[in-house]
Amino acid sequence: MREILKDLERWRRQGQRVAIARVVDLEGSGPRLPGASMAVTEDGQVAGSVSGGCVEGAVVVEALDVLATGDRRMMTFGYSDDEAFAVGLTCGGTIHLFIEPLDW
């Protein structure tokens, strides 16, 4: 989370709406440990990483939807998940993410 604090502060000053995605659980091997965070603004700016790049594109899409709807959600990406494999999660593990709008 610390790696995105400067971006979050800048976006807060600019009045940007932001969604936060966090790794909340990991099964097997994974690219990032629980606590890894990524922030996405309503205009698609991104800070941080939840997977070292392999599922970030799919997470951005979900984060933008969270900002549009206001609904929080859990997402799971794993090796056997066709979507995760398609976006590049080939590390053999499963990552569980929680995505929510940031309430300034």
N, CA and C atoms as an extended XYZ file, in Angstrom:
312
Properties=species:S:1:pos:R:3:atomname:S:1:resname:S:1:resid:I:1 pbc="F F F"
N         0.819       -1.190        0.000 N   MET     1
C         0.000        0.000        0.000 CA  MET     1
C         0.866        1.258        0.000 C   MET     1
N         2.006        1.188        0.670 N   ARG     2
C         2.869        2.372        0.760 CA  ARG     2
C         3.329        2.861       -0.602 C   ARG     2
N         3.514        1.924       -1.532 N   GLU     3
C         4.029        2.302       -2.847 CA  GLU     3
C         3.057        3.176       -3.642 C   GLU     3
N         1.791        3.202       -3.244 N   ILE     4
C         0.811        4.006       -3.994 CA  ILE     4
C         0.350        5.253       -3.241 C   ILE     4
N         0.903        5.494       -2.058 N   LEU     5
C         0.430        6.621       -1.235 CA  LEU     5
C         0.598        7.981       -1.905 C   LEU     5
N         1.731        8.219       -2.567 N   LYS     6
C         1.933        9.519       -3.226 CA  LYS     6
C         0.916        9.739       -4.338 C   LYS     6
N         0.648        8.678       -5.104 N   ASP     7
C        -0.359        8.794       -6.160 CA  ASP     7
C        -1.742        9.044       -5.565 C   ASP     7
N        -2.076        8.329       -4.500 N   LEU     8
C        -3.383        8.523       -3.860 CA  LEU     8
C        -3.548        9.959       -3.360 C   LEU     8
N        -2.514       10.491       -2.745 N   GLU     9
C        -2.591       11.866       -2.241 CA  GLU     9
C        -2.787       12.856       -3.387 C   GLU     9
N        -2.057       12.661       -4.475 N   ARG    10
C        -2.200       13.548       -5.640 CA  ARG    10
C        -3.620       13.454       -6.210 C   ARG    10
N        -4.122       12.250       -6.338 N   TRP    11
C        -5.472       12.082       -6.883 CA  TRP    11
C        -6.533       12.656       -5.950 C   TRP    11
N        -6.310       12.552       -4.636 N   ARG    12
C        -7.256       13.144       -3.670 CA  ARG    12
C        -7.303       14.655       -3.863 C   ARG    12
N        -6.113       15.280       -3.985 N   ARG    13
C        -6.063       16.734       -4.200 CA  ARG    13
C        -6.749       17.141       -5.502 C   ARG    13
N        -6.661       16.272       -6.505 N   GLN    14
C        -7.275       16.565       -7.803 CA  GLN    14
C        -8.773       16.257       -7.831 C   GLN    14
N        -9.298       15.646       -6.777 N   GLY    15
C       -10.717       15.305       -6.730 CA  GLY    15
C       -11.078       14.068       -7.532 C   GLY    15
N       -10.102       13.220       -7.812 N   GLN    16
C       -10.335       11.996       -8.582 CA  GLN    16
C       -11.071       10.958       -7.742 C   GLN    16
N       -11.941       10.208       -8.385 N   ARG    17
C       -12.529        9.017       -7.761 CA  ARG    17
C       -11.584        7.855       -8.028 C   ARG    17
N       -11.386        6.996       -7.001 N   VAL    18
C       -10.385        5.927       -7.082 CA  VAL    18
C       -10.967        4.629       -6.532 C   VAL    18
N       -10.628        3.523       -7.187 N   ALA    19
C       -10.923        2.190       -6.657 CA  ALA    19
C        -9.598        1.550       -6.251 C   ALA    19
N        -9.650        0.772       -5.166 N   ILE    20
C        -8.476        0.063       -4.667 CA  ILE    20
C        -8.711       -1.432       -4.807 C   ILE    20
N        -7.743       -2.124       -5.394 N   ALA    21
C        -7.761       -3.586       -5.462 CA  ALA    21
C        -6.638       -4.088       -4.565 C   ALA    21
N        -6.960       -5.081       -3.697 N   ARG    22
C        -5.958       -5.616       -2.775 CA  ARG    22
C        -5.924       -7.131       -2.869 C   ARG    22
N        -4.735       -7.693       -2.815 N   VAL    23
C        -4.610       -9.138       -2.686 CA  VAL    23
C        -4.987       -9.477       -1.244 C   VAL    23
N        -6.030      -10.302       -1.074 N   VAL    24
C        -6.467      -10.654        0.278 CA  VAL    24
C        -6.150      -12.101        0.633 C   VAL    24
N        -5.857      -12.920       -0.379 N   ASP    25
C        -5.499      -14.308       -0.108 CA  ASP    25
C        -4.742      -14.849       -1.307 C   ASP    25
N        -3.946      -15.861       -1.054 N   LEU    26
C        -3.130      -16.482       -2.081 CA  LEU    26
C        -3.099      -17.977       -1.807 C   LEU    26
N        -3.372      -18.766       -2.836 N   GLU    27
C        -3.279      -20.216       -2.727 CA  GLU    27
C        -2.176      -20.679       -3.662 C   GLU    27
N        -1.213      -21.407       -3.148 N   GLY    28
C        -0.090      -21.842       -3.964 CA  GLY    28
C         0.849      -20.682       -4.218 C   GLY    28
N         1.559      -20.751       -5.350 N   SER    29
C         2.489      -19.668       -5.656 CA  SER    29
C         1.745      -18.547       -6.366 C   SER    29
N         2.184      -17.339       -6.133 N   GLY    30
C         1.566      -16.190       -6.765 CA  GLY    30
C         2.578      -15.087       -6.955 C   GLY    30
N         2.245      -14.162       -7.823 N   PRO    31
C         3.199      -13.099       -8.131 CA  PRO    31
C         3.357      -12.061       -7.023 C   PRO    31
N         2.315      -11.823       -6.230 N   ARG    32
C         2.371      -10.820       -5.148 CA  ARG    32
C         1.712      -11.399       -3.911 C   ARG    32
N         2.176      -10.987       -2.757 N   LEU    33
C         1.659      -11.480       -1.480 CA  LEU    33
C         0.418      -10.710       -1.044 C   LEU    33
N        -0.377      -11.292       -0.123 N   PRO    34
C        -1.510      -10.554        0.422 CA  PRO    34
C        -1.059       -9.191        0.948 C   PRO    34
N        -1.871       -8.195        0.695 N   GLY    35
C        -1.556       -6.820        1.057 CA  GLY    35
C        -1.130       -5.999       -0.139 C   GLY    35
N        -0.661       -6.653       -1.205 N   ALA    36
C        -0.293       -5.912       -2.413 CA  ALA    36
C        -1.524       -5.166       -2.919 C   ALA    36
N        -1.333       -3.917       -3.341 N   SER    37
C        -2.463       -3.070       -3.713 CA  SER    37
C        -2.235       -2.373       -5.043 C   SER    37
N        -3.338       -2.075       -5.689 N   MET    38
C        -3.333       -1.334       -6.933 CA  MET    38
C        -4.491       -0.343       -6.884 C   MET    38
N        -4.247        0.881       -7.319 N   ALA    39
C        -5.284        1.909       -7.358 CA  ALA    39
C        -5.572        2.258       -8.814 C   ALA    39
N        -6.856        2.492       -9.104 N   VAL    40
C        -7.282        2.851      -10.457 CA  VAL    40
C        -8.204        4.060      -10.356 C   VAL    40
N        -7.897        5.116      -11.125 N   THR    41
C        -8.755        6.302      -11.128 CA  THR    41
C        -9.870        6.132      -12.147 C   THR    41
N       -10.859        7.005      -12.025 N   GLU    42
C       -12.002        6.935      -12.941 CA  GLU    42
C       -11.606        7.177      -14.393 C   GLU    42
N       -10.445        7.817      -14.630 N   ASP    43
C       -10.009        8.022      -16.012 CA  ASP    43
C        -8.939        7.016      -16.431 C   ASP    43
N        -8.763        5.936      -15.623 N   GLY    44
C        -7.910        4.828      -16.016 CA  GLY    44
C        -6.450        4.914      -15.632 C   GLY    44
N        -6.061        5.891      -14.813 N   GLN    45
C        -4.684        5.927      -14.320 CA  GLN    45
C        -4.506        4.808      -13.295 C   GLN    45
N        -3.317        4.220      -13.271 N   VAL    46
C        -3.057        3.071      -12.402 CA  VAL    46
C        -1.776        3.297      -11.604 C   VAL    46
N        -1.808        2.884      -10.342 N   ALA    47
C        -0.620        2.879       -9.491 CA  ALA    47
C        -0.593        1.560       -8.739 C   ALA    47
N         0.592        0.997       -8.571 N   GLY    48
C         0.735       -0.244       -7.835 CA  GLY    48
C         0.508       -1.461       -8.709 C   GLY    48
N         0.526       -2.631       -8.050 N   SER    49
C         0.387       -3.893       -8.767 CA  SER    49
C        -0.153       -4.960       -7.834 C   SER    49
N        -1.046       -5.796       -8.351 N   VAL    50
C        -1.546       -6.933       -7.576 CA  VAL    50
C        -1.048       -8.258       -8.126 C   VAL    50
N        -0.415       -8.223       -9.304 N   SER    51
C         0.011       -9.491       -9.895 CA  SER    51
C         1.300       -9.392      -10.687 C   SER    51
N         2.033       -8.324      -10.544 N   GLY    52
C         3.244       -8.188      -11.323 CA  GLY    52
C         2.987       -8.005      -12.803 C   GLY    52
N         1.760       -7.670      -13.159 N   GLY    53
C         1.420       -7.373      -14.541 CA  GLY    53
C         0.541       -8.388      -15.233 C   GLY    53
N         0.418       -9.604      -14.699 N   CYS    54
C        -0.262      -10.647      -15.466 CA  CYS    54
C        -1.787      -10.554      -15.477 C   CYS    54
N        -2.425       -9.969      -14.475 N   VAL    55
C        -3.886       -9.818      -14.530 CA  VAL    55
C        -4.326       -8.359      -14.372 C   VAL    55
N        -3.383       -7.437      -14.397 N   GLU    56
C        -3.710       -6.039      -14.156 CA  GLU    56
C        -4.782       -5.498      -15.114 C   GLU    56
N        -4.720       -5.860      -16.384 N   GLY    57
C        -5.713       -5.366      -17.345 CA  GLY    57
C        -7.128       -5.735      -16.949 C   GLY    57
N        -7.323       -6.984      -16.529 N   ALA    58
C        -8.650       -7.428      -16.095 CA  ALA    58
C        -9.062       -6.718      -14.810 C   ALA    58
N        -8.106       -6.455      -13.919 N   VAL    59
C        -8.413       -5.766      -12.664 CA  VAL    59
C        -8.805       -4.315      -12.936 C   VAL    59
N        -8.163       -3.668      -13.887 N   VAL    60
C        -8.534       -2.286      -14.243 CA  VAL    60
C        -9.980       -2.247      -14.717 C   VAL    60
N       -10.368       -3.180      -15.563 N   VAL    61
C       -11.756       -3.227      -16.052 CA  VAL    61
C       -12.722       -3.372      -14.882 C   VAL    61
N       -12.418       -4.276      -13.959 N   GLU    62
C       -13.285       -4.482      -12.792 CA  GLU    62
C       -13.312       -3.252      -11.886 C   GLU    62
N       -12.161       -2.626      -11.691 N   ALA    63
C       -12.092       -1.430      -10.844 CA  ALA    63
C       -12.921       -0.293      -11.435 C   ALA    63
N       -12.873       -0.123      -12.740 N   LEU    64
C       -13.681        0.917      -13.380 CA  LEU    64
C       -15.166        0.625      -13.208 C   LEU    64
N       -15.539       -0.652      -13.265 N   ASP    65
C       -16.936       -1.016      -13.038 CA  ASP    65
C       -17.337       -0.758      -11.586 C   ASP    65
N       -16.426       -1.029      -10.652 N   VAL    66
C       -16.690       -0.732       -9.237 CA  VAL    66
C       -16.945        0.764       -9.063 C   VAL    66
N       -16.157        1.599       -9.735 N   LEU    67
C       -16.377        3.044       -9.642 CA  LEU    67
C       -17.706        3.448      -10.256 C   LEU    67
N       -18.108        2.784      -11.329 N   ALA    68
C       -19.372        3.112      -11.987 CA  ALA    68
C       -20.581        2.684      -11.161 C   ALA    68
N       -20.473        1.538      -10.485 N   THR    69
C       -21.623        0.991       -9.755 CA  THR    69
C       -21.589        1.265       -8.266 C   THR    69
N       -20.377        1.464       -7.716 N   GLY    70
C       -20.234        1.625       -6.273 CA  GLY    70
C       -20.223        0.307       -5.524 C   GLY    70
N       -20.335       -0.809       -6.250 N   ASP    71
C       -20.369       -2.133       -5.623 CA  ASP    71
C       -18.963       -2.663       -5.380 C   ASP    71
N       -18.731       -3.158       -4.179 N   ARG    72
C       -17.469       -3.833       -3.861 CA  ARG    72
C       -17.554       -5.255       -4.398 C   ARG    72
N       -16.384       -5.871       -4.652 N   ARG    73
C       -16.427       -7.248       -5.121 CA  ARG    73
C       -15.136       -7.999       -4.852 C   ARG    73
N       -15.293       -9.311       -4.765 N   MET    74
C       -14.158      -10.235       -4.699 CA  MET    74
C       -13.927      -10.766       -6.099 C   MET    74
N       -12.659      -10.919       -6.450 N   MET    75
C       -12.274      -11.504       -7.732 CA  MET    75
C       -11.257      -12.595       -7.449 C   MET    75
N       -11.323      -13.665       -8.215 N   THR    76
C       -10.369      -14.751       -8.075 CA  THR    76
C        -9.763      -15.059       -9.433 C   THR    76
N        -8.452      -15.161       -9.463 N   PHE    77
C        -7.738      -15.544      -10.678 CA  PHE    77
C        -6.827      -16.707      -10.321 C   PHE    77
N        -6.919      -17.777      -11.111 N   GLY    78
C        -6.077      -18.941      -10.868 CA  GLY    78
C        -5.638      -19.581      -12.159 C   GLY    78
N        -4.687      -20.464      -12.046 N   TYR    79
C        -4.096      -21.103      -13.216 CA  TYR    79
C        -5.137      -21.828      -14.061 C   TYR    79
N        -6.119      -22.466      -13.411 N   SER    80
C        -7.116      -23.222      -14.164 CA  SER    80
C        -8.237      -22.340      -14.685 C   SER    80
N        -8.269      -21.093      -14.266 N   ASP    81
C        -9.283      -20.147      -14.715 CA  ASP    81
C        -8.924      -19.679      -16.123 C   ASP    81
N        -9.796      -19.953      -17.095 N   ASP    82
C        -9.512      -19.606      -18.495 CA  ASP    82
C        -9.183      -18.129      -18.647 C   ASP    82
N        -9.933      -17.259      -17.948 N   GLU    83
C        -9.679      -15.825      -18.066 CA  GLU    83
C        -8.296      -15.478      -17.526 C   GLU    83
N        -7.949      -16.048      -16.382 N   ALA    84
C        -6.635      -15.751      -15.798 CA  ALA    84
C        -5.528      -16.253      -16.712 C   ALA    84
N        -5.686      -17.441      -17.270 N   PHE    85
C        -4.665      -17.958      -18.183 CA  PHE    85
C        -4.563      -17.066      -19.409 C   PHE    85
N        -5.717      -16.611      -19.905 N   ALA    86
C        -5.724      -15.757      -21.097 CA  ALA    86
C        -4.988      -14.449      -20.849 C   ALA    86
N        -5.076      -13.915      -19.622 N   VAL    87
C        -4.397      -12.657      -19.335 CA  VAL    87
C        -2.994      -12.869      -18.786 C   VAL    87
N        -2.577      -14.142      -18.613 N   GLY    88
C        -1.187      -14.401      -18.301 CA  GLY    88
C        -0.847      -14.904      -16.917 C   GLY    88
N        -1.825      -15.288      -16.083 N   LEU    89
C        -1.506      -15.794      -14.747 CA  LEU    89
C        -1.110      -17.263      -14.872 C   LEU    89
N         0.155      -17.513      -15.075 N   THR    90
C         0.635      -18.875      -15.298 CA  THR    90
C         1.527      -19.361      -14.165 C   THR    90
N         1.474      -18.697      -13.006 N   CYS    91
C         2.368      -19.050      -11.906 CA  CYS    91
C         1.926      -20.306      -11.170 C   CYS    91
N         0.750      -20.819      -11.472 N   GLY    92
C         0.299      -22.054      -10.859 CA  GLY    92
C        -0.532      -21.861       -9.612 C   GLY    92
N        -0.648      -20.655       -9.102 N   GLY    93
C        -1.425      -20.400       -7.896 CA  GLY    93
C        -2.736      -19.707       -8.198 C   GLY    93
N        -3.417      -19.314       -7.142 N   THR    94
C        -4.679      -18.587       -7.240 CA  THR    94
C        -4.573      -17.353       -6.362 C   THR    94
N        -4.969      -16.206       -6.908 N   ILE    95
C        -4.988      -14.975       -6.113 CA  ILE    95
C        -6.425      -14.520       -5.944 C   ILE    95
N        -6.724      -14.047       -4.745 N   HIS    96
C        -8.044      -13.516       -4.422 CA  HIS    96
C        -7.886      -12.023       -4.161 C   HIS    96
N        -8.677      -11.232       -4.859 N   LEU    97
C        -8.612       -9.772       -4.742 CA  LEU    97
C        -9.928       -9.226       -4.217 C   LEU    97
N        -9.834       -8.142       -3.445 N   PHE    98
C       -11.023       -7.391       -3.025 CA  PHE    98
C       -10.885       -6.014       -3.661 C   PHE    98
N       -11.925       -5.595       -4.366 N   ILE    99
C       -11.908       -4.298       -5.036 CA  ILE    99
C       -13.034       -3.448       -4.476 C   ILE    99
N       -12.692       -2.198       -4.097 N   GLU   100
C       -13.697       -1.310       -3.519 CA  GLU   100
C       -13.377        0.134       -3.892 C   GLU   100
N       -14.432        0.965       -3.936 N   PRO   101
C       -14.171        2.384       -4.157 CA  PRO   101
C       -13.527        2.968       -2.908 C   PRO   101
N       -12.592        3.888       -3.105 N   LEU   102
C       -11.932        4.539       -1.973 CA  LEU   102
C       -12.814        5.688       -1.502 C   LEU   102
N       -13.083        5.705       -0.206 N   ASP   103
C       -13.902        6.772        0.381 CA  ASP   103
C       -12.959        7.767        1.027 C   ASP   103
N       -12.789        8.924        0.368 N   TRP   104
C       -11.868        9.928        0.890 CA  TRP   104
C       -12.343       10.389        2.247 C   TRP   104
